[in-house]
């Protein structure tokens, strides 16, 4: 089997830290890299979980808000209202408070 040489630039501190970990496992860096590449081929992708950092995304907040509103509507018995019934409720509230209705 033919072989090839790869060159990779990496931070000195990261290399030292990784080398220490691999050494404790009885590996050198080239062997660890070969293991990574063989596993990547075997699983047809990155051989470990890749996740984004925990962060509040707007869509996540919106989805949670919709679920919360749905639960509140169920508790209040309003979850099965039709659009016409919802608009009638809104109109009734606006009729009770004309100043509030004109702020929209």
Residue, then its C-alpha position, 0 to 999 in steps of 0.5 A: x500500500x502506498x503512503x503519503x506524507x501529510x503536514x498540518x500546522x497546529x498550535x504548540x500548546x495544543x500539540x503538547x497537550x494532545x501528545x500527553x493524552x495520547x502518550x497516556x493511552x500508549x499512542x503517538x500523534x501519527x497513530x492517533x491521527x491514523x485512528x481518527x481517519x480510519x474511524x471517520x471512514x468507518x462511520x462515514x463522517x466525523x467520528x465523534x459528536x459535534x454540537x453547537x454551544x448552548x445558546x438561546x436562539x430566537x427560534x428556540x425562544x419562539x417555539x417555547x413561547x408558542x408551547x407555553x401559550x398553547x398550554x395556557x390556552x388549554x388551562x383557560x379553556x380557550x384552545x379550541x376557539x375559532x378565529x372568529x371567536x378570537x376576533x370577537x373577544x379582541x373586539x369586546x376588550x377593545x370596546x371596553x377600553x377605547x383608549x387601549x384599542x386606539x394604541x394598536 
